[in-house]
């Protein structure tokens, strides 16, 4: 896999992983009369932690696919051609 293929693969894997991690730890804000936020707004979104977690999981998945491609165990190109 070339560097460009690795970057594209990482980004394609990162987005679904990030969206899978978003609802984890979700707690809804308490409803009050002077509520200024959406009813579905989370108490603590923890976006940075979810961003870092998604990056780590995606790096692991990308490394596994790169290693399999490097060792000629599996290749995405062979599926296309």
NUNULO-689740 format. One record per atom (N, C-alpha, C): x, y, z; residue number from 1; atom name. Coordinates in nm, 3 decimals, padded with zeros to 5 digits, always signed. Layout:
N
NODE        c1        c2        c3    nr   atom
NODE         X         Y         Z   NUM     CA
...
//
This chain:
81
NODE        c1        c2        c3    nr   atom
NODE   +00.085   -00.118   +00.000     1      N
NODE   +00.000   +00.000   +00.000     1     CA
NODE   +00.089   +00.124   +00.000     1      C
NODE   +00.053   +00.219   -00.084     2      N
NODE   +00.128   +00.343   -00.087     2     CA
NODE   +00.082   +00.434   +00.028     2      C
NODE   +00.154   +00.542   +00.048     3      N
NODE   +00.121   +00.636   +00.155     3     CA
NODE   -00.019   +00.695   +00.133     3      C
NODE   -00.049   +00.728   +00.011     4      N
NODE   -00.181   +00.785   -00.020     4     CA
NODE   -00.292   +00.684   +00.009     4      C
NODE   -00.271   +00.559   -00.027     5      N
NODE   -00.371   +00.456   +00.002     5     CA
NODE   -00.389   +00.436   +00.152     5      C
NODE   -00.281   +00.444   +00.226     6      N
NODE   -00.289   +00.429   +00.371     6     CA
NODE   -00.368   +00.545   +00.432     6      C
NODE   -00.341   +00.666   +00.387     7      N
NODE   -00.412   +00.784   +00.440     7     CA
NODE   -00.561   +00.776   +00.407     7      C
NODE   -00.593   +00.741   +00.284     8      N
NODE   -00.734   +00.731   +00.244     8     CA
NODE   -00.802   +00.619   +00.322     8      C
NODE   -00.738   +00.506   +00.336     9      N
NODE   -00.795   +00.395   +00.412     9     CA
NODE   -00.819   +00.436   +00.557     9      C
NODE   -00.722   +00.506   +00.617    10      N
NODE   -00.736   +00.553   +00.755    10     CA
NODE   -00.857   +00.646   +00.769    10      C
NODE   -00.872   +00.740   +00.677    11      N
NODE   -00.983   +00.834   +00.685    11     CA
NODE   -01.118   +00.765   +00.663    11      C
NODE   -01.121   +00.669   +00.572    12      N
NODE   -01.246   +00.597   +00.547    12     CA
NODE   -01.284   +00.512   +00.669    12      C
NODE   -01.187   +00.459   +00.739    13      N
NODE   -01.214   +00.380   +00.860    13     CA
NODE   -01.246   +00.472   +00.978    13      C
NODE   -01.181   +00.588   +00.985    14      N
NODE   -01.196   +00.678   +01.100    14     CA
NODE   -01.338   +00.729   +01.116    14      C
NODE   -01.403   +00.770   +01.006    15      N
NODE   -01.538   +00.828   +01.016    15     CA
NODE   -01.639   +00.733   +01.077    15      C
NODE   -01.654   +00.610   +01.029    16      N
NODE   -01.752   +00.520   +01.094    16     CA
NODE   -01.718   +00.490   +01.239    16      C
NODE   -01.589   +00.474   +01.268    17      N
NODE   -01.550   +00.447   +01.407    17     CA
NODE   -01.588   +00.566   +01.495    17      C
NODE   -01.565   +00.687   +01.448    18      N
NODE   -01.600   +00.807   +01.525    18     CA
NODE   -01.751   +00.813   +01.549    18      C
NODE   -01.832   +00.786   +01.447    19      N
NODE   -01.977   +00.790   +01.464    19     CA
NODE   -02.028   +00.677   +01.552    19      C
NODE   -01.958   +00.564   +01.554    20      N
NODE   -01.995   +00.455   +01.645    20     CA
NODE   -01.967   +00.495   +01.790    20      C
NODE   -01.858   +00.569   +01.812    21      N
NODE   -01.821   +00.608   +01.948    21     CA
NODE   -01.902   +00.727   +02.002    21      C
NODE   -01.966   +00.804   +01.917    22      N
NODE   -02.038   +00.924   +01.964    22     CA
NODE   -02.145   +00.895   +02.069    22      C
NODE   -02.231   +00.796   +02.054    23      N
NODE   -02.336   +00.779   +02.156    23     CA
NODE   -02.289   +00.712   +02.285    23      C
NODE   -02.166   +00.668   +02.293    24      N
NODE   -02.117   +00.601   +02.413    24     CA
NODE   -02.104   +00.703   +02.526    24      C
NODE   -02.161   +00.672   +02.640    25      N
NODE   -02.156   +00.761   +02.756    25     CA
NODE   -02.252   +00.878   +02.748    25      C
NODE   -02.356   +00.864   +02.668    26      N
NODE   -02.453   +00.973   +02.648    26     CA
NODE   -02.543   +00.987   +02.771    26      C
NODE   -02.550   +01.110   +02.825    27      N
NODE   -02.644   +01.144   +02.931    27     CA
NODE   -02.712   +01.273   +02.891    27      C
NODE   -02.844   +01.273   +02.896    28      N
NODE   -02.921   +01.389   +02.853    28     CA
NODE   -02.918   +01.498   +02.961    28      C
NODE   -02.921   +01.625   +02.918    29      N
NODE   -02.926   +01.736   +03.011    29     CA
NODE   -03.059   +01.735   +03.085    29      C
NODE   -03.058   +01.778   +03.212    30      N
NODE   -03.186   +01.786   +03.283    30     CA
NODE   -03.274   +01.897   +03.224    30      C
NODE   -03.403   +01.872   +03.216    31      N
NODE   -03.496   +01.968   +03.157    31     CA
NODE   -03.538   +02.071   +03.262    31      C
NODE   -03.521   +02.199   +03.230    32      N
NODE   -03.564   +02.308   +03.317    32     CA
NODE   -03.649   +02.405   +03.235    32      C
NODE   -03.710   +02.501   +03.302    33      N
NODE   -03.796   +02.596   +03.231    33     CA
NODE   -03.714   +02.689   +03.142    33      C
NODE   -03.597   +02.728   +03.187    34      N
NODE   -03.512   +02.818   +03.107    34     CA
NODE   -03.407   +02.738   +03.030    34      C
NODE   -03.454   +02.640   +02.954    35      N
NODE   -03.365   +02.551   +02.881    35     CA
NODE   -03.326   +02.616   +02.749    35      C
NODE   -03.195   +02.637   +02.728    36      N
NODE   -03.146   +02.709   +02.610    36     CA
NODE   -03.085   +02.615   +02.505    36      C
NODE   -03.081   +02.487   +02.533    37      N
NODE   -03.018   +02.393   +02.442    37     CA
NODE   -03.122   +02.297   +02.387    37      C
NODE   -03.083   +02.220   +02.287    38      N
NODE   -03.171   +02.117   +02.232    38     CA
NODE   -03.197   +02.012   +02.339    38      C
NODE   -03.315   +01.953   +02.335    39      N
NODE   -03.350   +01.852   +02.435    39     CA
NODE   -03.260   +01.730   +02.429    39      C
NODE   -03.202   +01.705   +02.315    40      N
NODE   -03.116   +01.589   +02.299    40     CA
NODE   -02.969   +01.619   +02.324    40      C
NODE   -02.937   +01.740   +02.369    41      N
NODE   -02.797   +01.776   +02.392    41     CA
NODE   -02.739   +01.696   +02.508    41      C
NODE   -02.617   +01.640   +02.491    42      N
NODE   -02.558   +01.561   +02.599    42     CA
NODE   -02.503   +01.649   +02.711    42      C
NODE   -02.497   +01.592   +02.831    43      N
NODE   -02.441   +01.663   +02.946    43     CA
NODE   -02.294   +01.696   +02.922    43      C
NODE   -02.217   +01.593   +02.897    44      N
NODE   -02.073   +01.606   +02.869    44     CA
NODE   -02.045   +01.528   +02.741    44      C
NODE   -02.022   +01.595   +02.630    45      N
NODE   -02.003   +01.520   +02.504    45     CA
NODE   -01.870   +01.445   +02.495    45      C
NODE   -01.766   +01.489   +02.566    46      N
NODE   -01.634   +01.423   +02.563    46     CA
NODE   -01.584   +01.401   +02.421    46      C
NODE   -01.595   +01.503   +02.338    47      N
NODE   -01.557   +01.491   +02.197    47     CA
NODE   -01.408   +01.460   +02.182    47      C
NODE   -01.324   +01.524   +02.263    48      N
NODE   -01.179   +01.501   +02.250    48     CA
NODE   -01.143   +01.356   +02.279    48      C
NODE   -01.202   +01.299   +02.382    49      N
NODE   -01.175   +01.159   +02.416    49     CA
NODE   -01.223   +01.067   +02.303    49      C
NODE   -01.340   +01.096   +02.248    50      N
NODE   -01.393   +01.015   +02.139    50     CA
NODE   -01.311   +01.032   +02.011    50      C
NODE   -01.261   +01.153   +01.987    51      N
NODE   -01.175   +01.180   +01.872    51     CA
NODE   -01.045   +01.099   +01.883    51      C
NODE   -00.984   +01.102   +02.001    52      N
NODE   -00.859   +01.029   +02.022    52     CA
NODE   -00.882   +00.878   +02.015    52      C
NODE   -00.993   +00.831   +02.074    53      N
NODE   -01.025   +00.688   +02.069    53     CA
NODE   -01.047   +00.641   +01.926    53      C
NODE   -01.121   +00.720   +01.848    54      N
NODE   -01.145   +00.684   +01.708    54     CA
NODE   -01.013   +00.681   +01.630    54      C
NODE   -00.924   +00.774   +01.660    55      N
NODE   -00.794   +00.776   +01.593    55     CA
NODE   -00.711   +00.654   +01.627    55      C
NODE   -00.711   +00.615   +01.754    56      N
NODE   -00.633   +00.498   +01.797    56     CA
NODE   -00.689   +00.371   +01.734    56      C
NODE   -00.822   +00.351   +01.741    57      N
NODE   -00.883   +00.232   +01.681    57     CA
NODE   -00.856   +00.229   +01.530    57      C
NODE   -00.866   +00.343   +01.464    58      N
NODE   -00.843   +00.347   +01.320    58     CA
NODE   -00.698   +00.319   +01.286    58      C
NODE   -00.606   +00.367   +01.367    59      N
NODE   -00.465   +00.337   +01.345    59     CA
NODE   -00.439   +00.187   +01.357    59      C
NODE   -00.500   +00.123   +01.455    60      N
NODE   -00.482   -00.020   +01.474    60     CA
NODE   -00.537   -00.097   +01.353    60      C
NODE   -00.658   -00.061   +01.310    61      N
NODE   -00.718   -00.128   +01.194    61     CA
NODE   -00.635   -00.104   +01.068    61      C
NODE   -00.590   +00.020   +01.048    62      N
NODE   -00.507   +00.053   +00.932    62     CA
NODE   -00.376   -00.023   +00.935    62      C
NODE   -00.314   -00.033   +01.053    63      N
NODE   -00.188   -00.107   +01.065    63     CA
NODE   -00.208   -00.255   +01.033    63      C
NODE   -00.317   -00.313   +01.080    64      N
NODE   -00.344   -00.454   +01.052    64     CA
NODE   -00.360   -00.477   +00.901    64      C
NODE   -00.436   -00.388   +00.835    65      N
NODE   -00.453   -00.403   +00.690    65     CA
NODE   -00.323   -00.378   +00.615    65      C
NODE   -00.243   -00.281   +00.662    66      N
NODE   -00.114   -00.256   +00.597    66     CA
NODE   -00.023   -00.378   +00.613    66      C
NODE   -00.020   -00.437   +00.733    67      N
NODE   +00.064   -00.553   +00.758    67     CA
NODE   +00.022   -00.672   +00.673    67      C
NODE   -00.109   -00.693   +00.662    68      N
NODE   -00.157   -00.802   +00.577    68     CA
NODE   -00.123   -00.778   +00.431    68      C
NODE   -00.128   -00.654   +00.389    69      N
NODE   -00.091   -00.621   +00.251    69     CA
NODE   +00.060   -00.636   +00.230    69      C
NODE   +00.138   -00.595   +00.328    70      N
NODE   +00.284   -00.604   +00.320    70     CA
NODE   +00.330   -00.750   +00.315    70      C
NODE   +00.265   -00.837   +00.390    71      N
NODE   +00.302   -00.978   +00.394    71     CA
NODE   +00.231   -01.060   +00.285    71      C
NODE   +00.158   -00.993   +00.197    72      N
NODE   +00.084   -01.056   +00.087    72     CA
NODE   -00.017   -01.160   +00.135    72      C
NODE   -00.075   -01.136   +00.251    73      N
NODE   -00.181   -01.222   +00.302    73     CA
NODE   -00.314   -01.181   +00.241    73      C
NODE   -00.334   -01.051   +00.234    74      N
NODE   -00.459   -00.997   +00.181    74     CA
NODE   -00.429   -00.862   +00.118    74      C
NODE   -00.494   -00.833   +00.007    75      N
NODE   -00.473   -00.707   -00.059    75     CA
NODE   -00.608   -00.654   -00.112    75      C
NODE   -00.632   -00.527   -00.090    76      N
NODE   -00.754   -00.466   -00.142    76     CA
NODE   -00.749   -00.456   -00.294    76      C
NODE   -00.630   -00.446   -00.349    77      N
NODE   -00.616   -00.438   -00.495    77     CA
NODE   -00.661   -00.567   -00.563    77      C
NODE   -00.639   -00.678   -00.497    78      N
NODE   -00.678   -00.807   -00.555    78     CA
NODE   -00.831   -00.819   -00.563    78      C
NODE   -00.902   -00.750   -00.477    79      N
NODE   -01.047   -00.751   -00.483    79     CA
NODE   -01.100   -00.671   -00.602    79      C
NODE   -01.028   -00.566   -00.637    80      N
NODE   -01.071   -00.478   -00.746    80     CA
NODE   -01.034   -00.538   -00.882    80      C
NODE   -00.913   -00.591   -00.891    81      N
NODE   -00.864   -00.642   -01.019    81     CA
NODE   -00.904   -00.783   -01.040    81      C
//
